[in-house]
Each structure stands twice: as C-alpha cells, then as structure tokens.
C-alpha cells in the first residue's frame, strides 16, 4: 500500500540530486541508440526524470525528449543544467506515471520511454499499459537501475556504517519523504515486464567502479527520499557529524570504493 506522496517525496533534494547523483555509464546510451534505432527523428520520454540524468545524455541523438517529473524543483534544476550544456530539445513537463493518459496530448507518440532509478515508485503494471498506448510499433521501454551508497550488497563495511547511522537517527522504517515510508516491491521488474503489453525482454548488465569521498556520499544521501534534509530535520547536523566520524574511523583518507552493477531492462512493442 502506498504511504507516501509523489509531490513530497523528493522535496529539498534537487540541488543535491543534480550534483551528487552519479551519471549512467556512457555505453548505456550507445546501447539504446542501437537497440531502438534512435535517430534525429526519434522522440523519447524520460519518465520520472529527476534533474535529467537520462534526458541530457540522450537528447543530442534524437529529435526531442519529453522529461516528466512530479517535482517542479527537479524540473527547474534540469532546465538549468540543459541551458548550461546548450541542450535545447528537451521539453520539461510536470507530471507523473499516473498522469500518462491525461498527458498523452502533450507527450504525443514516442519511440522509447526511459525510466531510471524511478520504476519502484510507480504503479508498474498500469504504467506499462498506459505507455503501450503512446508507444510506436517497434518502440519500447527501458528500465535502468543501479546501486548507490546505501544500497546492497550490505556486508560492505562502509555501506553498513551508512545504513546503521541512518537507522540510528531515523529509525528502522525507511523514510519516503517526510510523510511516508518505503518498502521495496516484492515482484521482480523482469516478471512485470514479461506480463506487460510489451515483449522480447532483454537484460544487459554493466559493471563499473565508483570512488566516493565522504562529501560526495553525504551529498548523495541528501538527494534521496529517505535521508533528505527535510526528512532529517533538526537531526541533520548530528547525523552528518556522526556519519563523518564513523566513516573516518574506517578509512582516515576518506575514500571508499563501490562495485556498481547497472542493469538495463529493455522491452519492445
């Protein structure tokens, strides 16, 4: 049961999201261009776009990107990044997965929908049904996901420290903005995609290594719905000081490596 509000979920996170969320590996965009035959006539929907990590990368290769997110501050941050990069073919629209049908006249017919680090927040089955109605024949959907500093596999000492510190200051329930809690979906995304109107599921995994400084790690945590500054409230300074102390006790140099697996799930209409 959904206990959170999409408008509230990422309040106060946009500057941190833009600056501290890692970019996706470049080979993902090469893969999508090839697999979905994207070209200067193609139109792509970045659904749950955040500050545009997908939209900004794919825009130079297509005619237009529709970047949709429920939070105005995310869209404004994305517009600023687009202006800095001189990317002019992104249309930034306020909305969410539940509004696809209502927004269909604004979105139009699309060749590809990309969903990055956001599918778990959606009504996944209904979203895929609604996307099928606006996707061109031969087009499709791609779900892109990876792990971050608080995500598995736990057993990594510094990830355990982050999780333990967050639980110490915020409790065992994972926050979803200031008004809800989050539980990870039980049904695997692959199963949902196989049961959708789309077909020919293909999965590609890309392995990379990230190195985090403590400042980058804290900035990333402030970009999330579970440890954002509004969620932490008056515990923010205490949380940050405690986390710095614990991490520096692990590595006085303050550098932490993470093995990252980015999974790309693709389906076609």
Secondary structure, DSSP 8 states (H G I E B T S, - for coil): ---S-HHHHTTT-HHHHHHHS----HHHHHHHHHHTT--TT-EEEEET-TTTTTHHHHGGGSSEEEEEES-HHHHHHHHHHHHHTT---EEEEE--GGGTTTTHHHH--EEEEEEES-GGGS-HHHHHHHHHHHEEEEEEEEEEE---TTSS-TTSHHHHHHHHHHHHHH-SS-B-GGG-B----SS-HHHHHHTSS-EEEEEEEEEEEEEEEHHHHHHHHHTSSSS-HHHHGGGHHHHHHHHHHHHHHH-TT-EEEEEEEEEEEEEE-
